[in-house]
Amino acid sequence: MRDPLAEWLLAVVMEWSQEDVARERPILQAMAAYKYDEYQQFSPGMRFVESLALWLSQFKTVSEKNIAYDFVKNKVVFCSSAEMNHLVGMAYPDHIRPILLRRAALAAGISAWQVAKVAQSLAFVTLQRSCLFLGLSDGARIDIFRRHNNRDLSHEQVYPIYEISAGRGEVLISKLRASLSDLSASDAANAKFTTVVLMDDFSASGVSYLRKESDSYDGKIAKFFNYIGDPKNDVSKLIDLQETEFYVLLYMATKQAKAYLEENLAEMASAKGVKCSIVVVDTLGSEIQLAAGQNEPIEPLIDAYYDDVIEDEHTKKGGSDLKYGFAKCGLPLILSHNTPNNSLALLWAETDKVRALFPRVTRHSKRL
């Protein structure tokens, strides 16, 4: 739909006067042009203003429409591709490299404040090359990560998935040993990775990464540790479990997810006798989250325009319905490539009964 027609439709839906249109049009045009038109899950030909008009049309009264419109204009947080790529670019030099520098300084007996001296030491160069980066999902943006760090990191130490085939594992370890041999590192012929960084773009609750069920752990991180702890699995040959430090690196996470993962990673690591920490590039403050009972104007709409058909066995792991998103995270957050299911269902749920502003593509096969 052409922009003027979409703006006219929105004005009709909202019952705006000419003065209202003149006031709101520049704001909407700026929102659309700067960020919202880039949302990747709009249907072909759809843009933000048209989607907004159609979404607002489902509300029954002008009062409800104004509440919903004000919420989108003032509360929704949209993370663009450029912003996410910036976080990817910061991840290694600003967060992981300083950790490696401190470890290398300790190993080499150099004062940590002598950064240039540490960075030129064999201890650091060896430690840096012995660091393996693995994606936990497509959101890890491994291609962007590699391009940002091609001067410091080898292509053969950055891999897009954490499920590594036997043949690929042999390549990674042989390339590591060849590189360390070129650096004249000691015992290069038997070297293994001493640091593993598991990377992903976003977490709101942390539950999909790690959760305790009965006496065992489940989730992506638990699955990875099961691989490397199994001598029959070829992935275990990449490392010596007790000699390796593990980091879960998230480009963006809520305080809720960070606290949850810190607690559960510490518990799991202690049980397995390993070292594992959480590193977050950008932490979202709890002030943006919504919860039932806060008397927010949008709350009655969250309840009234909800269809429980979007719930399934996967979402029930969050312990609640999805009115306030998975695990009641209550986020008004939109990522440019998709909307997290931790965000308010009012924003992303598309069924026969409700319309989405930012339609979400789910990983699971259930059709709504």
C-alpha positions in Angstrom: 0.0 0.0 0.0 1.3 3.5 -0.9 2.2 5.6 2.1 -0.4 8.4 1.5 -3.2 5.7 1.3 -1.9 4.0 4.5 -1.8 7.3 6.3 -5.4 8.0 5.1 -6.5 4.6 6.4 -4.9 5.2 9.8 -6.6 8.6 10.0 -10.0 7.0 9.3 -9.4 4.2 11.8 -8.4 6.7 14.5 -11.0 9.3 13.6 -8.4 12.0 13.4 -9.1 15.6 12.5 -6.8 17.5 10.1 -5.0 18.9 13.1 -4.4 15.4 14.4 -3.1 14.3 11.1 -0.7 17.2 10.8 0.6 16.6 14.4 1.0 12.8 14.1 2.2 12.4 10.5 5.8 13.6 11.0 6.2 11.3 14.0 4.9 8.2 12.1 7.0 9.0 9.1 10.1 9.2 11.2 9.3 6.0 13.1 8.7 4.1 9.8 11.7 5.5 7.9 14.2 5.2 10.7 13.3 1.8 12.0 9.9 0.2 11.8 9.6 -0.3 8.0 12.6 -2.7 8.1 10.7 -5.3 10.1 11.4 -8.5 8.2 8.2 -10.4 9.0 5.7 -8.0 7.4 3.9 -9.7 4.5 5.1 -8.7 1.0 4.2 -5.0 0.3 3.2 -4.3 3.9 4.9 -1.5 5.8 4.6 -0.2 9.3 1.9 2.5 8.9 -0.4 0.1 7.1 0.2 -2.7 9.6 -0.5 -0.1 12.4 -3.8 1.0 10.9 -5.0 -2.6 10.4 -3.9 -3.6 14.0 -5.6 -0.6 15.5 -8.8 -1.3 13.5 -9.4 -4.4 15.7 -10.0 -2.4 18.8 -13.6 -1.7 19.5 -13.6 1.9 20.7 -11.8 5.1 20.0 -10.5 5.1 23.6 -9.0 1.7 23.1 -7.4 2.7 19.8 -5.8 5.8 21.4 -4.4 3.7 24.3 -2.9 1.2 21.8 -1.5 4.0 19.6 0.1 5.8 22.5 1.6 2.6 23.7 3.2 1.9 20.4 4.4 5.5 20.1 5.9 5.8 23.6 6.6 2.3 25.0 7.6 -0.1 22.1 11.4 -0.7 21.8 12.6 -1.6 18.3 16.1 -2.9 17.9 17.2 -2.4 14.3 19.6 -4.6 12.3 22.2 -1.8 12.5 21.9 -1.6 16.3 22.2 -5.4 16.7 25.2 -5.5 14.3 26.8 -2.8 16.5 26.4 -5.1 19.5 27.9 -8.0 17.5 30.9 -5.8 16.7 31.4 -4.9 20.3 31.2 -8.4 21.6 34.8 -9.6 21.2 36.9 -6.5 21.5 35.0 -5.0 24.4 33.9 -8.1 26.3 35.8 -11.3 25.5 39.2 -9.9 24.6 39.6 -8.2 28.0 38.9 -11.5 29.7 41.6 -13.2 27.7 44.0 -10.4 28.3 43.6 -10.7 32.1 44.0 -14.5 31.9 47.1 -14.1 29.7 48.6 -11.5 32.1 48.2 -13.9 35.0 49.8 -16.8 33.1 52.7 -14.7 31.8 53.3 -12.9 35.1 52.7 -9.5 33.5 50.8 -6.7 35.2 47.3 -6.5 33.8 47.5 -2.8 33.2 50.4 -3.3 30.8 47.8 -4.1 28.1 50.1 -3.6 25.0 52.8 -5.8 26.5 50.2 -8.5 27.4 48.6 -8.4 23.9 52.0 -9.0 22.3 52.9 -11.9 24.6 52.9 -15.5 23.4 50.6 -16.3 26.3 47.9 -14.0 24.9 48.3 -14.9 21.3 48.1 -18.6 22.2 45.1 -18.1 24.4 43.3 -16.0 21.8 43.8 -18.7 19.1 42.7 -21.4 21.5 39.3 -19.8 21.9 36.4 -21.5 20.1 33.3 -19.5 19.3 30.1 -21.3 18.6 26.7 -20.1 17.6 23.7 -21.2 19.7 21.3 -20.2 16.9 21.1 -18.2 13.6 20.8 -15.1 15.9 24.5 -15.4 16.7 25.2 -13.6 13.4 28.4 -15.5 12.9 29.0 -13.9 9.5 28.9 -10.4 11.0 31.0 -11.6 14.0 33.7 -13.0 11.7 33.9 -9.8 9.5 34.3 -7.6 12.6 37.1 -9.7 14.0 39.0 -11.1 11.0 42.2 -9.5 12.1 42.2 -11.1 15.5 40.4 -14.4 15.0 40.8 -17.2 12.6 38.0 -18.4 10.4 38.6 -21.9 11.8 37.8 -20.9 15.4 34.4 -19.4 14.7 31.7 -21.9 13.9 28.0 -21.2 13.3 26.5 -24.0 15.3 27.3 -25.8 18.6 26.5 -29.2 17.2 29.8 -30.1 15.5 30.1 -33.1 13.3 33.0 -35.5 13.8 34.7 -34.5 10.5 34.4 -30.8 11.2 35.7 -31.3 14.7 38.9 -32.9 13.3 39.4 -30.0 11.0 39.0 -27.4 13.8 41.5 -29.2 16.1 44.1 -29.8 13.3 43.9 -26.1 12.3 44.3 -25.1 15.9 47.4 -27.2 16.3 48.9 -26.0 13.0 48.4 -22.4 14.1 49.9 -22.9 17.5 52.9 -24.7 15.9 53.5 -21.6 13.7 53.4 -19.5 16.9 56.0 -21.8 18.4 53.6 -22.6 21.3 54.6 -25.4 23.6 53.0 -28.8 23.1 51.2 -27.5 20.0 50.9 -31.1 18.7 48.5 -32.0 21.5 46.8 -28.7 22.0 43.0 -28.4 22.5 40.7 -25.4 22.9 41.0 -23.8 26.3 38.1 -21.3 26.0 34.7 -21.9 24.5 32.2 -19.0 23.9 28.6 -19.9 23.2 27.0 -17.0 21.4 23.4 -15.8 20.6 21.6 -12.6 20.0 18.9 -12.2 22.7 17.4 -13.8 25.9 14.5 -12.5 27.9 14.1 -15.3 30.4 17.1 -17.7 29.9 14.8 -20.7 30.2 15.3 -21.9 26.6 19.1 -22.0 27.2 19.1 -23.8 30.6 16.5 -25.2 32.9 16.5 -27.9 35.5 14.0 -30.6 35.0 13.9 -33.2 37.8 17.5 -34.1 38.5 18.9 -33.1 35.1 19.4 -30.0 33.0 17.7 -29.2 29.7 18.1 -26.5 27.1 20.7 -25.5 24.5 23.5 -25.0 27.0 22.7 -28.3 28.8 22.7 -30.1 25.5 26.1 -28.7 24.6 27.6 -29.8 27.9 26.1 -33.2 27.4 28.0 -33.4 24.1 31.4 -32.4 25.5 31.0 -34.5 28.6 30.4 -37.7 26.6 33.7 -39.4 25.6 31.9 -41.1 22.8 31.0 -37.8 21.2 33.7 -36.4 18.9 33.0 -32.9 20.2 34.5 -33.9 23.5 37.9 -34.3 21.8 38.1 -30.6 21.1 38.7 -29.7 24.8 39.8 -31.0 28.2 36.7 -30.3 30.2 38.4 -29.4 33.5 41.0 -27.2 31.8 38.5 -25.1 29.7 36.7 -21.9 30.6 33.2 -21.5 29.2 31.3 -18.3 28.5 27.7 -17.7 27.3 27.8 -14.5 25.3 24.5 -12.7 24.6 24.4 -9.5 22.5 21.3 -8.4 24.4 19.5 -9.8 27.4 17.1 -8.6 30.2 18.3 -8.3 33.8 15.9 -11.1 34.5 17.6 -13.5 32.0 21.1 -12.5 33.2 20.3 -13.1 36.8 18.5 -16.4 36.0 21.5 -17.6 33.9 24.1 -16.5 36.4 22.4 -18.6 39.1 21.7 -21.7 37.0 25.0 -21.7 35.1 26.8 -21.5 38.5 24.8 -24.5 39.8 25.3 -26.5 36.6 29.0 -25.7 36.4 29.5 -26.6 40.0 27.8 -30.0 39.4 30.0 -30.7 36.4 33.2 -29.3 37.9 33.7 -26.7 35.1 34.0 -22.9 34.9 31.1 -21.2 33.1 30.1 -17.5 33.1 27.5 -15.3 31.4 28.6 -12.2 29.4 26.0 -9.7 28.2 26.9 -6.9 25.8 23.7 -4.8 26.3 21.5 -5.4 29.4 17.9 -4.3 29.1 16.6 -2.6 32.3 13.6 -3.9 34.1 11.9 -0.5 33.8 10.7 -1.4 30.3 8.9 -4.6 31.3 5.2 -4.7 32.1 3.4 -7.0 34.5 -0.2 -7.5 35.5 -1.4 -5.3 38.2 0.7 -2.2 37.4 -2.5 -0.3 36.3 -1.0 0.5 32.9 -3.6 1.8 30.4 -2.7 -1.0 28.0 -3.5 -3.8 30.6 -7.2 -4.2 29.8 -6.4 -4.6 26.1 -3.8 -7.2 26.9 -6.5 -9.3 28.6 -9.3 -8.5 26.2 -7.5 -9.2 22.9 -5.8 -12.5 23.7 -6.4 -15.8 22.0 -5.0 -18.8 23.9 -4.7 -20.8 20.7 -1.1 -19.5 20.5 -0.2 -21.6 23.6 1.3 -25.1 23.1 3.6 -27.6 24.9 6.6 -25.4 24.2 5.2 -22.2 25.6 3.9 -23.9 28.7 7.6 -24.4 29.8 7.5 -20.7 30.7 5.0 -21.5 33.5 2.2 -19.1 32.3 0.0 -18.0 29.5 1.4 -15.7 26.9 -0.5 -12.5 27.6 2.7 -10.9 28.9 4.9 -13.1 26.8 6.8 -16.3 27.6 7.7 -16.6 31.3 5.8 -13.3 31.9 8.7 -11.3 30.7 6.3 -8.5 29.7 8.5 -6.9 27.0 7.4 -4.3 24.5 10.5 -5.3 22.4 10.7 -5.9 18.7 13.8 -7.2 17.0 14.1 -6.3 13.3 14.2 -9.9 12.1 11.4 -11.2 14.4 9.5 -10.5 17.6 10.5 -12.5 20.7 7.7 -14.6 22.2 8.7 -13.0 25.5 7.1 -9.8 24.2 3.4 -8.9 24.8 1.2 -11.2 22.7 -0.8 -8.2 21.8 2.1 -7.1 19.6 2.9 -10.3 17.8 0.0 -12.9 18.0 -1.8 -13.5 14.7 -4.8 -15.8 14.8 -8.4 -15.9 13.5 -9.5 -13.7 16.4 -6.6 -11.2 16.8 -4.3 -9.3 14.5 -0.6 -8.7 15.0 1.2 -5.4 14.7 4.5 -7.2 14.2 3.7 -10.8 13.1 6.0 -13.3 14.6 7.5 -16.4 12.9 7.7 -19.3 15.3 10.3 -22.1 15.2 7.7 -24.7 15.9 5.4 -26.2 13.2 2.0 -25.5 14.8 -0.1 -23.2 12.5 -2.4 -20.7 14.1 
